[in-house]
Structure formats: structure tokens, C-alpha cells
Amino acid sequence: MRMRNKQRKTTILGWNAGSRCSMPAMVWSLVGFLLLLHFYSTLHKTDKAEETRLQMSHHSFQELQVVEEENIQIPPPRRRSPRAAKRRPRKKTTLIDEFLDENSQIRHVFFPDHRSAIDPTKDTGNDSFYYFPGRMWLDTEGIPIQAHGGGIMFDPLSRMYYWYGEYQDVPTFIAPKGLARVDIIGVGCYSSKDLQTWKNEGIVLAAEEANETHDLHKSNVLERPKVIYNEKTGKYVMWMHIDDANYTKAAVGVAISDYPTGPFDYIYSKQPHGFESRDMTIFKDDDGMAYLVYSSEDNSELHIAPLTEDYLDVTPVMKRILVGQHREAPALFKHGETYYMITSGCTGWAPNEALAHAAESIMGPWETVGNPCIGGSKMFKLTTFFAQGTFVLPLAGLPGSFIFMADRWNPADLRDSRYVWLPLIVGGPADWPLEYNFGFPSWSRVSIYWHRKWRLPSGWSDMKR
Ligand code: DGJ
């Protein structure tokens, strides 16, 4: 008898056809099934709507996902006397050697001269709407923009973008330890409504000329300034890397202003949590919480810490991330509920490979998901397009689309370092999906596409906040 029952076919609902089953049980099963169906279709509908929105926004960014190749030829070696050639056989030069050689015959490829400058004072027809990574970039008065190692803040009050960065318009000199340096001049600020034409708002935090013990004395180092707005206090707060000429102070500095265009009052510097802090950034989350990320322990790891409510200090909580990975130049951003970060390796002013990292919680754990650079050439990919990241700006109205901002440093003349801005897109499976969730990689791919020339999707300004 038991055997016969076992062989009976079972329906999906687990109800044995032909078995005795009460009417209420059948009704409840049906109600349950309908509820499940409703729940599933609601979920699916939300997914679909989100998907369509994403597809539309990605569609307008689609032309930017074309892989553009570069074929830069290494020039033939210069002639040497037969005796010199015998004494020291020539090492094969690479494109990076050429990039680092200020007398290279192909210098103009990496640092094109003023004739190709992006100049809003001149009518360049259709070209005026384009970014040209690596070319000289002039402000609305026709003067080269000085905002290196910078970042952009969208000001909710004036509805303007403000670009802050290192103002380096002075000669470069070689410091005793052999490092190329400039005196501190201050933090430059530029404003824009379209992220294309930039008006010089002046030096919003200036160097200290006389007081040699001041953090901002011109003989020191001020790098990577970033500004965020605090809704609770109504203040604009600037954080920056403060150091002495030999990079042994390794601290963060904080300044504050009532206006995005300053002047900013310098408050103090400190080693956060008692640790060294060199390359750094700050990030403001959707809930108004802000965080400091800094390279520490001889740049071997990054530290992340929430800021206090007024954004003027770090809280005692700190997490060590990317331990032993030797990363610097952190640039943090968020897509959906996931946090992403682009970092560089540690090779002074010389370019190196960028890596993207992802985390479900900003305090970690953070996982490395691969090199985000696409296009150019293998060498472009290995050198972050001959540049180093500094900031990632979300494009309002285009979820998953960002501008990756980087510096192409020119250690022979730091003020002539160039800006490399490129489209960054989040989507698709990551290169190194270290973690899997039910067979699907946990992270989306972060892609930065090389373009000699590119523009924001037409009508982007209409989609803005
Ligand atoms: C790399 C850092 O990212 C830059 O901001 C600067 O500190 C240079 N090193 C100095 O060599």
C-alpha cells in the first residue's frame, strides 16, 4: 500500500491527483500561488523599468563605448658614435621611456602645444563641445586651467560645478631628494554650468608667504584638494594632503568657507588616527555622511574613516583596506548600492596601471575587480592613458555614467601637466570576478574608454539635476 502511494505522480502544488484533499486547502494553495505570481511580476516590472531607464541612458553614452585604438610609433634611435655604441649597447626604448623623456621626438603626441589648445575664447565650431584628453585646456579668459590633482563639487545652491585643484603656475625645481616640485601657490577654483567652459574664480586658499612654520608656507606641499558642502552647517569644507618638502609630515589639512568660491580659512592639519596620510580623497554619500580615504603605512594600504557631522574631523572609526596593495590617488564613487574606487600604483609622477575596486559597504571589505582602461593600446592600458586618476564625477540623469578625471603629469614642468577626462561606465561582468553569487559575478565592470575626442551626450545638460 505504501509502495503504491510512493509511485503516484505529484503535481507542482504538491497535491496528489486523485488523493483526498479538502476544499479549503485547495483554495489556500491557489491564493498562495496567485500572491507569489503577483509578487514576482511586481518585482520583474520594477526591474524592467529600471532596465529600460538604464538602457536609454546607456544608449546616449553608447557611441563612447567604441574602442578607439592608438598606434604611436617609437622613433628610430638617435645616431651615436660607433665608440659610444660599443661601450654601452643601446637598451630598447619603450613608449613609456619616450613619455618620460622631455626631449623625445614624439613629445608632442603626449603634450601637444598651444596651437591645439581647447580655447573657449575662440570659435572652434562644433569642436567647442568636445573634450580632447591631453591637449592644453584654457579657461574663459584664454589662460591655461590650473587645477591639478583636483575634484569637482556640484553646488546645490548656485547649481554650478566648481573644479578645485592645485594651482601650479610657477617654475618646477628638483627638491634635494630628487623629486620634481613646485612651491605652494594655493588651490585654484573654476566654475562652470556645462562642465566644458570654465571661468577662473581665483585662488580660494592661498599659500603663506612669510610664516615658515605654517602648513601652507610656500616651501611645503599641498596636493589633491577636494571640497564638499555640508547642508547642516551651510559651510563648504576642503580637505587636502599637507606635507613638508620631503613628504615626511604626511598629514591631511582642513579648510572652511561660507562660499564655494572662498576665501577658505585654513583650520588645521593632522595625521588621521595617528597614521601617515598622503594621497587622499573625500566622498559624500547620499545620506549626507562623508568619508576620508587616505594612503597610509608608507602607501602600502588605504584607510577609510567617516567624518564628523560637521565634516571638520575624522571620527575614531577607521578601517584598513586594500592592505599590502600599494595603491594611491583614490577616487571613490557610487552606483546603485555599490561603492567603487579607482586607484593608481605608487610610482611618483610616472604613470602606472589603474585598478578598480568595489564594495557593498563603504567601510569594506573592498575587492579589486581589474584594470578599467579600454582602448588606446596595451601601453595606454598599462599607464592609465599616460595619466593618474584624481576624481570620478557622476553625470546627473545618466545612471552608471561618469567622467573619469586624471592628470597627465609633466615633471619637467608641472604647471604644464595636462587633464585627461574620459567617459567611465559601470555595467557588464567584471574582469576578475573573484566572488560569485548563485553563478553570477558579484561586481559590474568599470570601464574607462579612451577617446582622442569625445563629448557628453547631446541634450545632457537638459537631463541635469
Ligand atoms: C604621486 C601622487 O599621486 C601625486 O599626488 C604626487 O604626490 C606625486 N606622487 C609626487 O611624486
Residues whose N, C-alpha, C, O or C-beta is under 5 A from the ligand:
A	BS01	DGJ	E223 D279 E328 A329 G348 W349
